[in-house]
Structures are given as C-alpha cells and as structure tokens.
C-alpha cells in the first residue's frame, strides 16, 4: 500500500521536474527569439521579415509564463494542504530541491 509520505515525495519530485522543465523551455524560447532577431539584424533580410513568427513565439512565451504562474500557485496549494494534514508549520527548505535527497530525507520532507 502506498503511504502518504511516499506519495508526497513522488508528487514533490514530479512538481520539481515540471517547474525545472518549464524554466528550461522558457530559456530555450529566449535563445530562439535571440537567434531570430539576429537574422533580422545581421543579414540583408528586411527588418520586418519573420514578424508573424516572432509574434507567435512571444504568444507561446506568454502562455508558458502563465503556466509557470499556475504551477507556482499549485505548489503553494500543496504546501498549504501539507500543513493542514500534518499540523506542522510551513518552513523554508521543506520541499526537495534536487534528486540528491536520500531515504533518510524522505521522512523530513513528508513529515
């Protein structure tokens, strides 16, 4: 049977992955935008070339920023639920920061 502690650790790990991947995607999109603008500035193409593509990219970036905002709100909601379920205070550092956590840390995170 799955324990609340183990399930909580899995959720925390998956949430960390989702947050990290969202940030990595935003960074990749920023690099793409930079490259696209370099084409405008560093070639003989007209300065307006690719305008629709840039607009679409910025729209995608906006949606991703909105998604990250919702992930942040969801993270806060999970922390609030954790506090209600356990009766423990919400302390900084309670959420795992990386997969380097060992089995002994599982009790601290989930407790």
PyMOL commands that set and color helices and strands:
alter all, ss='L'
color gray80, all
select helices_A, chain A and resi 4-42+51-86+103-110
alter helices_A, ss='H'
color red, helices_A
deselect
rebuild
show_as cartoon
